[in-house]
Amino acid sequence: MHQRSQKVRGRHMKKRALKNKALSVSFDEKGLKDYVTGFRKRKKKRRQVAEKKQEEANRLKRHQERKKRRLEKEACFVWWKSTSHQFCA
């Protein structure tokens, strides 16, 4: 009966079982070195990603402006053809 009370039932553990559980911490020197020396690399990577995002946003903005100008020219041309052929700028 005693063994049964310390078993895990579903996802719940008894307090006594938690107290008897040992805590272990592992230390990885290579991981620590990569983390400490990688600040510059990570910052550079973040900047590159942000730069690419900004370039893409600028490209889309230029594309939309060109599309808007094209539509205005077409509208002006349609208007010009339908009226008395005055110059439309």
SULGI-V874560 format. One record per backbone hydrogen bond with DSSP energy under -1.0 kcal/mol. CO is the residue of the C=O (numbers start at 1). NH is the residue of the N-H. If there is no record, write none. Layout:
# SULGI-V874560
co & nh
CO & NH
CO & NH
This chain:
# SULGI-V874560
co & nh
1 & 5
9 & 12
12 & 9
14 & 18
15 & 19
16 & 20
28 & 32
29 & 33
30 & 34
31 & 35
32 & 36
33 & 37
38 & 42
39 & 43
40 & 44
41 & 45
42 & 46
43 & 47
44 & 48
45 & 49
46 & 50
47 & 51
48 & 52
49 & 53
50 & 54
51 & 55
52 & 56
53 & 57
54 & 58
55 & 59
56 & 60
57 & 61
58 & 62
59 & 63
60 & 64
61 & 65
62 & 66
63 & 67
64 & 68
65 & 69
66 & 70
67 & 71
68 & 72
69 & 73
70 & 74
71 & 75
72 & 76
73 & 77
74 & 78
75 & 79
76 & 80
77 & 81
78 & 82
79 & 83
80 & 85
